[in-house]
Amino acid sequence: MSCSLEYLIEDDFFKSIKEEVICTICLDIKIEPIMCTKCQNSYCSKCIKNWEKKSSECPFKCPSPSYITARVVKNLICKLNFRCKNGCDEIIPFEKLQAHNEFECKKLNYKDKYENLLQKYNILLEEKKKLQENFDFLFKFNIDSMILENSNEIFFIHKILSNNYKPGFRLQLLYRATRDGDTGPNFHQCVDNKQGGILVIIQTDKNIKFGGFSDAVWISYVNPEKKTIGKNFCGNIDFLFQINSQKTFALKNYMKKLTSIFCRSDVGPCFGELGEDIWIRSGNFLQKGGMLHKDKEKGRICSFDTKDYELNNGEPNFNIKELEAFWLQY
C-alpha cells in the first residue's frame, strides 16, 4: 500500500502528530511502521529494508539495530483521513484507503477494478513463488545453528560458500560452545584433522555475528618446550565475514602463506597471522570473550583486508554469546 501527503487532510490532529507519522527516509506517511529498539525512532518497513542493504546502522547511527512493530505510531496513522485520489467527494480513513482507491470508489469503472485485481493477483503469485523458493532452499540447505536466526542470514552463508564450491555441499555442526564446552581443548577435540573446510561463526552479546572460513586443517599444536607457541596455516580458500553487514574479507596478500588460521591447543579458533585478526582467549572464552587487533598497532599486521575492528563494528573486544563450527561436506 502507498499513500501521499498530497491527499492527506491536514487537520489539527495531523498537525499535532506530524513528527510521529512522517518517515524521515521517504518523507511520506509511514507504511507498516517499525521502530528501532535502541533509539525508538520509527520508519516505513520498506524504507528500512532498503536502508539495511547499505548500512549496518539505523538512520540515527545505532549499531547493529533490531526492529519491532511501532504499534503506537500505527494506531495514530489509522486515525488520519484522506481525500480520494480518483476525485470523488468521500473522506476516507487510512485503514480503508487502499480498498477505496482500488476497488470501491464510484468513479472507478469495471476495467479499472479488473486491472487492479489482476495486478494484486500477480503480486500475490510472485510472493507465493518466492516463499516456495525460500522453503525449498531452506529444506535442502538445512543447517543446525543457534546463531543463524532467519533465512537472510542462511542465504548469506550459502552465497559466500557458493562462490568457491559447487552446488550440493552441506554444513555439519561439529562444535557449539554452550553444548561442547568453551575451551581450546574442547574446540580442537571437535574440529581437528577434518578435511574440506571449517566455517566458524561467532555471536557476541551485542548480537554482532562474524567469523571465518578456511579449508586449511585445524590441529591442536603444542610445543613441548614452549606451550604458548602455536602454528599458522593457510588454505586454498580463506576469508572472514560479518553477517550483519553481509560483507566478506579476503587475505591481503595471497603470496604470503601460513596466515589464515592460528592453531594452539589452549585457545579457541583464531584467524590471521598469530591470531591477529580474531583472537579467542584461552580458558572459558564464553566468560573471557575475544579481541580483534588494530592494523599496524604495536607492529601488528592483520592478514585479512578489514578496517580497524570492522568485524565488531569498531570495537576491539567482544563478549561471546555463542560460537559454532561447521564442517563443509558433500
Protein Blocks (a to p, Z undefined) as FASTA:
>chain_A
ZZdfklpccdfklmmmmmmmpcfklopacehiacdfklopacdfklmmmmmmmocbdfko
pahiaddddfklmmmmmmpccddfklpabdcdfklmmmmmmmmpmkbcfklmmmmmmmmm
mmmmmmmmmmmmmmmmmmmmgccdfkbmbfklmmmmmmmmmmmpcehiacddfbdfklno
pafklmmmmmgopahiacdddddfkopacddddfbdcdddddfklmmbccddddfbdcdd
dfklopacddfblmlghklbccdfkbccdedehhlmbccdehjfklnopadddehighia
cfbdcdehklnnopabdcdfbdcdddddZZ
